[in-house]
């Protein structure tokens, strides 16, 4: 018996649908927020990659920023406890411990509340900022509380993804979920280059409103924590702190002269330069360094 045209068409469509199903990538597994306390967001698969071993140092080793350290710790502790807290922008000099402080504050707050659900830290890369809405849709239904962390955040000319960040922080119909806070580090206080703001001013019908549109991104951060270049004494204090912590055996005068020479060859003094010097010193002494 001849098949009707409709039967042949349906059979063809079934074969096409089956082929498309085989070609489609497998669905992402459900996000397991129990797997770790730290994750990295991978938007291509709507997946949070667990980070078992976080690259961070103890908060006591971050020197020269005691004031901003205490402010960030207090803000993070209040948020973890379900109290109101602010988004935070850590801005300023390179190598002064901005990203290290965020990771250390997260660990310190969790260690202080061992019987409570852990605060989760999720890193989102700068180039994935425009996928924030998708990430927030995953997190808002969770009973956990989350710090979204973006390191070295800034925007270049013709980059419009900052609008997604503005909407995710405070704007939009829903606004930022109560269980999410956003921490970012940047070398720039206003996140946008001056020439970008100037270009907007020169081409806009209403220049003042255009500038406000750009600058107001930073206003979404309730905390602006500034990190400034350290003095020679602060730099040496950082070196001494690392040396004592790791038990490196060296003469004080030799340590001082070598540390200053190291900073001179780098052309700067910072927490990062101090850490790099201590790594070199430990290598020469044949002693491994283990961080938290």
Helices and strands as residue ranges (DSSP letters): H 5-23, E 38-42, G 43-45, E 47-50, G 59-61, H 66-80, E 88-92, H 98-111, E 120-123, G 126-131, H 132-139, E 146-150, H 162-169, E 180-186, H 194-203, H 207-219, E 223-227, H 232-246, H 252-266, H 271-285
